[in-house]
Amino acid sequence: MREFYQAEIEVFFNPKKANDFAKADSILDYRLRLQPIGEDSVKDVSCKDALESRLISSKLVAYYLALIQQFYEKAGIPREKIRLRELDEDERAFYAAEAWDLEVETSLGWIELVACNNRGEHDLGGHERLSGQEMTVLDDGERVLPNVFELSMGIDRSLYCILENSLHLVNNRIVLKLPPHLAPIQATVLPLLSKEPFTSEAMRIYRSLKQEFDVVYDVSGSIGRRYARYDEIGVPVDITIDHQTLEDKTVTVRFRDSTIQLRVGESDLMNFLRDHLKIG
């Protein structure tokens, strides 16, 4: 069952061109959180400086280390809780010419989420030796045995770390502060009272919004209980249809993290949500 909680990327590359990697140009100023072999603390260093000081072997490796660190930052893990720890010969796999573990600090300590291994020619070289079949490819007129850079992610561990870093107790209020772009439910539509004309107006808004957003309609319980329920499961925005809605076609928009409430016109609601949820 391992395939259900392990995700891997195998990047095949020409080792002679590992520093001729145009994709890396966009991340040269991005700062990695590196803990090299023998260091007790993390160095916050740009990809460019890490390459020039030879902390990282190539632009290709720098690019994928930056990509995986950015992934967890966008998932809501604070930068200061992330490190890329370089493994020494005793820790790394025998086939790895270079190895970094992306780790996240949690209440349980540092947890490894992604193993980043420069596997060199171990994979295709091994196939070639055992099968007797040539595994080289033609690159710019030259026969090359591709090397492999591998990123191996623990999905279950990653989900745990994202949830632990997102779950907060705020004034006795449980709040799952998922980044809006990660929230499975993006907004709720809540009639203040579970009777007409509140319910029909709320249903009309719900049907309009669900064409573009993942929204839910809920009339169960008091409005306070509904707010609390959706705070706990990470919904970024609550939209309440109240008495004023019936008078001037504005709704109450409540933000999960701050509990700030704003009045927004029904005609402006779609663009308001696009902006807040960073959609479009």
Buried (B, 14 or more C-beta within 10 A) or exposed (E): EEEEEEEEBEBEBBBEBBBEBEEBEEBBEBBBBBBBEEEEEBBEBBBBBBBEEEBBBBBBBBBBBBBBBEBBBEBBBEEEBBBBBBBEEEEBEEBBBBBBBBBBBBEEEBBEBBBBBBBBBBBBBEEBEEEEEEBEEEEEEEEBBBBBBBBBBBEEBBEBBBEBBBBEEEEEEEBBBBBBEEBEBBBBBBBBBBEEEBBEBBBEBBEBBBEBBEBBBBBEEEBEEBBBBBBBBBBBBBBBBBEBBEEEEBBBBBBBEEBEEEEBEBEEBBEBBEEBBEEE
